[in-house]
Structure formats: structure tokens, C-alpha cells
Amino acid sequence: MLRTLSLAVAATALLSAPAIAQDVVSPTKDAVMASFDIVRTQVKSVGPDVVFRVQVRGKAGEMKPKATGQFAGSAVWSYVWPTSLDSSSVGFEGGQGILALAVTFHPDFDDAAYGGVNRHVWHPHWVVLVPDDACGKGALKVRDIPAGTKPKVPATWPGVPLLIDSPTYPTTLATDTVEVTVPASVIGAVEGVKFDGVTSALKVNANLHAPLLCISDIFDVASGDLSLPGKITR
């Protein structure tokens, strides 16, 4: 059954996540779509890179949201690594919310940097997540940028009114694994940073007003409770 991510769980995770140096291993769940049923989540420092990896029970990326033909009300499906990294790590202002790396697919719009096209491929984003009950009680959204403001954003910000970045990191979906390779120089020292794994659906507000992009469904959470039990190691 699909689940909504609660504010209470997210807040508790950031405050009390244990720091154990291991991957997050998850039991299989027949009720979850196989391509989103998380088995193992890893984030490791490897040479000059930080490699984000999630293994699922089925074929990674096989299931995608159906196109609606319009931006308003359209869907985004994602593989997500919530982290304890500060939002300033990738070029946003500090303290803006939960910084997460996400690999997404959305067939109804493009949000690549510099006006590029990315609606037909799985691709990576940094997103800043914050709670907003307008998305549903205790649910999270990608943080909106209020009209008339000019916040600090990364160079590859796609120009949408959200705290989202569209870098071109090498991203692969092969057999049962999703993998993103991030240059360590982008985010600095990461050893000891905590992480978790989530598969989820997001939805664009039909009215195109804030909140613009809400997490509408949670398919699976690697830890079961978003406690960020993983710890980046070399």
C-alpha cells in the first residue's frame, strides 16, 4: 500500500539518526512494485567520487508514470537518497531543509539546466525537501521559491521556482540497480554523512501555485522509518 511520509518521522530522522557505518539493507515487500521495492541502499566515497546506489527487487526504472499531456497535475516518479548534508553543500543557502539526491522520470515537462530536454530519460536532481500540510497532513514538498525573491541557487538550477538543481552526473539504471556518480569536489567532505533510501511519486499542483511539487506517495523507505541509518564511508 502507498504511504504518505509524515512530518514527525522526517523531523525525528534528522535529529536522531544513528551513525552506523554500513549500507541500509531492506526486506522485500510484495505489496510494493518490484522496480521500487528497495533491497539495499549505499552511498560510498570512491576515489574522487561519491557513488549513490540503490538496489531494488525488480528491474530498475522499468515502471514510469503515464504522460498526461500537460504540466499541471502531472506526475514524477523517483529514486531518492535523503541525506544529512546541509543545503549549502550543493550551492543553495544553508539550513533550507532536507537535502536529497533524486533520480526522476517525468514525461510531461523538462527541467534540465540551460533549457535542455530531459523528459524522456531518468535523470538526477538535488532537491531540498520541507514539510507542508498543504500537500497532505505531515507530507513533504520540494521547497518553493516565493515570487519576487532571488535565493542563492546552483549554476545548474533549471529556472523553476523550486529549490532544485539539475546537474549532469553520470546516471545508470541497469538490471536491479540505480547508480549516480557525484564528483566529491561538488559536495566536499562526506565521510560520516548519514543517508537513507526512498522510492516515491510526486505531483505537480493542478493550480500551479505553491506548493508546486508535493510528495504524493511513498512506495518504499529503505530503513522503514526514515531514520537515516546509513553512513557514508570510504
C-alpha positions, 0 to 999 in steps of 0.5 A: 500500500502507498504511504504518505511520509509524515512530518514527525518521522522526517523531523525525528530522522534528522535529529536522531539518526544513528551513525552506523557505518554500513549500507541500509539493507531492506526486506522485500515487500510484495505489496510494493512494485518490484522496480521500487521495492528497495533491497539495499541502499549505499552511498560510498566515497570512491576515489574522487567520487561519491557513488549513490546506489540503490538496489531494488527487487525488480528491474530498475526504472522499468515502471514510469508514470503515464504522460498526461499531456500537460504540466499541471497535475502531472506526475514524477516518479523517483529514486531518492537518497535523503541525506544529512548534508546541509543545503549549502553543500550543493550551492543553495543557502544553508539550513533550507531543509532536507537535502536529497539526491533524486533520480526522476522520470517525468514525461510531461515537462523538462527541467534540465539546466540551460533549457535542455530536454530531459523528459524522456530519460531518468535523470538526477536532481538535488532537491531540498525537501520541507514539510507542508500540510498543504500537500497532505497532513505531515507530507513533504514538498520540494521547497518553493521559491516565493515570487519576487525573491532571488535565493542563492541557487546552483549554476545548474538550477533549471529556472523553476521556482523550486529549490532544485538543481539539475546537474549532469552526473553520470546516471545508470539504471541497469538490471536491479540497480540505480547508480549516480556518480557525484564528483566529491569536489561538488559536495566536499567532505562526506565521510560520516554523512548519514543517508537513507533510501526512498522510492516515491511519486510526486505531483505537480499542483493542478493550480500551479501555485505553491506548493508546486511539487508535493510528495504524493506517495511513498512506495518504499523507505529503505530503513522503514522509518526514515531514520537515516541509518546509513553512513557514508564511508570510504 
